[in-house]
Amino acid sequence: MNNNYLASVNKVVTYFNQSGNRKVFVVDLGLIHPEVEGWGGRYHPGYQTHYRMGWELASFISANTGWELLKRPLIATECVF
């Protein structure tokens, strides 16, 4: 939910990559934006933040594996009832 540890995580990933393990990655999903995405319970990210981060992670995995993203799931505000 914050980037306090991102520099340390990047160092660990760099260490493993330089040691020959190219299967270790870091994905920076950015910060939460409560003024835009809203809050979940007790100041945790809300569903919009989870959706965005999930989509960013899936896109990263797809780009690095060649696996196709089949379709973008709908968010609640796009569903027609």
C-alpha positions in Angstrom: 0.0 0.0 0.0 3.1 2.2 0.0 6.5 2.1 -1.6 8.5 2.1 1.7 10.2 -1.2 0.9 10.5 -0.9 -2.9 14.2 0.0 -3.0 15.0 -3.0 -0.7 12.9 -5.4 -2.8 14.6 -4.1 -6.0 18.0 -4.9 -4.4 16.9 -8.4 -3.6 15.6 -9.0 -7.1 18.8 -7.6 -8.6 20.9 -9.9 -6.4 19.0 -13.0 -7.6 19.0 -11.9 -11.2 22.8 -11.2 -11.1 23.2 -14.7 -9.5 21.7 -16.3 -12.5 18.1 -16.6 -11.4 16.1 -14.7 -14.0 12.7 -16.0 -12.6 12.6 -13.4 -9.8 10.7 -10.2 -10.6 9.4 -7.2 -8.8 6.1 -5.6 -10.0 5.6 -2.1 -8.7 1.8 -1.7 -8.5 2.1 1.9 -7.4 0.3 3.6 -4.6 -3.3 3.5 -3.7 -5.3 6.5 -4.7 -8.2 6.8 -2.2 -9.3 10.2 -3.6 -10.0 8.4 -7.0 -10.4 4.7 -6.2 -12.0 5.0 -2.7 -11.2 3.1 0.5 -12.1 -0.4 1.6 -12.7 -1.2 5.2 -10.4 0.3 7.9 -8.3 2.3 5.4 -7.4 -0.7 3.2 -7.7 -0.5 -0.5 -11.1 -0.8 -2.0 -12.3 -3.0 -4.9 -11.3 -0.4 -7.6 -7.7 -0.5 -6.3 -7.7 -4.3 -6.2 -9.1 -4.4 -9.7 -6.4 -2.0 -11.0 -3.6 -3.9 -9.3 -4.9 -7.2 -10.4 -5.1 -6.0 -14.0 -1.6 -4.6 -13.8 -0.2 -7.8 -12.4 -2.0 -9.9 -15.0 -0.7 -7.7 -17.8 2.9 -8.0 -16.4 2.6 -11.8 -16.3 1.2 -11.8 -19.8 4.0 -9.6 -21.1 6.7 -11.7 -19.5 5.3 -15.2 -20.3 3.6 -14.7 -23.6 0.4 -15.9 -22.1 -2.6 -14.3 -23.7 -5.0 -12.2 -21.6 -8.3 -13.7 -22.8 -10.7 -10.9 -21.9 -11.0 -8.0 -19.5 -13.5 -8.8 -16.7 -16.2 -6.3 -16.1 -16.2 -4.1 -13.0 -19.4 -3.7 -11.1 -20.1 -0.3 -12.6 -20.0 -1.7 -16.1 -22.4 -4.6 -15.4 -25.9 -4.3 -16.9 -28.5 -5.8 -14.6 
